[in-house]
Amino acid sequence: MKRILILCSTLIALAFASCARDEERVELWTVASEMGIAHGVFNLQPALMIRTDESAAWRPMFDNIEGFIYEPGYEYRIRVRINPVAEPMADAPSSKYALVELYEKRPASSNIPTEYYPEFTMEVGPSFSHVDGVDYLSVRLPDYGVVTEWQPWPWPIDGFDYEEGHIYRLRIGTSVTPAPEEPGRFVVKYTMLELLDVTDAQL
């Protein structure tokens, strides 16, 4: 009987712990002075970099924090209210976040790991891809296993001058930049770091 009582007590404690995780809570976060880049649902996306402990590693945070206005170049200490979403839709956040208090905003350099600014090899095809009447570069990404079919690439590549009739191999770097004419929004910027190879192709 004693063992049964101990088991029941343990199960009840676990149940309460599970419920506590599903309830609203407030956490103290540090937000880095630079945004990082991580894989979103469909592509690379800018992400706030946060940590909940000074000894913890930085991690990406894609979701919006209601009431928080981010400015690069400053490190923040903020209290955030986290409200779990009971039945989130597919690919939708499982929690909602809101600013409770801004403790500190100071100029800083947070030294985000280079893994959050990925570099990769890109192959650019000899002709454009046509999608809904718009011309896009045709690319393959061998570093990510996309090497068989040419895929449309809708983002500009800084420093790359394209001419049809050639196949290019490029080394691409990434960074985060404010979106043109969209205050408060940030986008991934792609830059050609090196032209690895260019060959003529039969169109």
N, C-alpha and C positions, 0 to 999 in steps of 0.2 A: 504493500500500500504506500509505504514511504517513497519507493521509487516512482510509483505512478504520480504521486503529488509533485515530486521534483520535476518529472517530465512535463506535467501540465503547467507548472510554473514557468518552465523554460519556454514552452510554446506560447504562453500568454505574453511573456516578455518580448519574444521575437515578433509577435503580432503587433504589439504596441510600437516597437521600433520601426516596423514596416509602415505603420500608419503615420508615425512621426515624419518619416522621409517623404511621405506623400502630402504633408501639410505645408502651409505657407511658412517660410523661414526667412531670416535676414542674415546675410554674410558680409564680411569685410573683404573687399577685393583690392588688389593693386592692378592698375591698368598701365601697360607699358607706353613709353613715349613714341614708339613706332608701331605701325600695324604690320602684321605678318601676312603671309599668303598660304592658304591651305586648300585642299580639295573640298569643294562644296558638293552639291548634289550632282551637277553636270559638268563643272569646270573649275578651274582655279578661281578663288575668290579672296578679296581682302578680308581680314578678320582682326578684331581687337585681340590683343594678347594680354592675358590676365593670369594672376595667380592668387590663391587664397592664403598663402603662407610665404614668408620671405625666403624660406629655404626651398620652396617648391619650384619646379621647372615652369617656365612660361608655357601656356597652352592657348590654342585659338578659341575665340568666342565669336560665333557667327551671328547670334541673335541680337536683336535690337534691345537696348536698355532704355526704357521710357524715361524721358526727362534728362538723360545724360547727353551732353554735347561734347564731342571729342575734338581735340585740337592736337595735331602732331607736335612733337617736341616737348611735351609735358608728361610727366608721370603723375598718375592720380591715385589717391586712396579714397575709396567710396564704399558706402554701405548700400547693399542691393537687396531689395525684397524679391524673393523667388516664389512664384505661385505655380504649382504644377497644373497642367492642363489635363482634365479627367480623361478625355478621349480625343487625343490629337489626330488630325488627319494625316494621311501618308505624306512623308517628307516635310511635315510641319513641326515646329518646335514642341517639345513635351512640357516646356515651362514658359512662363512669361516673367520678364525681368523689369524692375522699375527702380529708379534712383531714390534712395531714402535720404542720404546725406552725403555731401561732398566734404570729406575731411581735409584733403590737401590736394593742391595742384602746383607742381614745381617744375622748372626747367630741368631736364635730365636726358641721359642717353641710356636706354635700358638694355642694350647689348643683346638683342634678339638673336638666337642661334641662326646660322646661315641656312639651315634646313628649311626655314620658313621663307626663303627667297630662292626658290628652286631654279636650277639651270638645266636645260635639256637640249637634245639634238632634234632638229626639225628638217624634214625633206619637203621641198616645195616643188610641185609638179609643173609641167611645161605649158599648161593652159588653165584658165580660170574655171571654177565651179560656178554654175548659174543656178541661183536659188531665188525663186519669186521675182525674177527680173533683175536681180542684183548680182554683180560679179564678186566672187570671193577667191582668195588664194586657195589652191588645192594642196593639202599637206598630208604628210604621214609623220607619225611620232614613234620612231623605233624604240626610244627609251621606255615607252609605255605599252609596247606591244602592238601599236597601231601601224602596221607596216604593209598591209596587203592592199587596202582600198584607199584611194585619195578622199580626204574629208574636207569640206568647206571650212575655212578659217576666217571668222568675221572680225578679228581684231587687228588693228594696225601693228606693224613691227617697225619700231624706230631704227633708222639707219640702214634699212634694207630697200634697195631699188630693184624692182622686179621687171623682168622682160620675158614675155612669152617665148616658148621655143627652147627653154633651158630647164634643166633639173638642178636644183640647188640643195646643198647640205649646209645648214646653219647651226651655230651654237647660240641658243637663246637664253637671255637672262631676264629676270623679273624684278619688279619693284612696285610700290604702291604710290599712286598719285591721285590728287583730287580730280573728280569728274568735271570735265569742262561744262561750265554754265549750270552746274547742279550743286549748289552750296551744301556742304555737310555729307556729300556722297563721295566714295572713293572707288577707284577701279584699279585693276592690275595693268601695269604697263609692261609691254614686251619689247626687248631691245636686242638687236643682233650684236652679239659679242665677237663673233668670228665667222667669216665665210670659209667653210671647210673645203667646199668643192663646188664646181659648176661644170656641167657637161651639156653639150647640145643634144636635143631630142628630136625625133621624127614626129611631127604633129599629125 
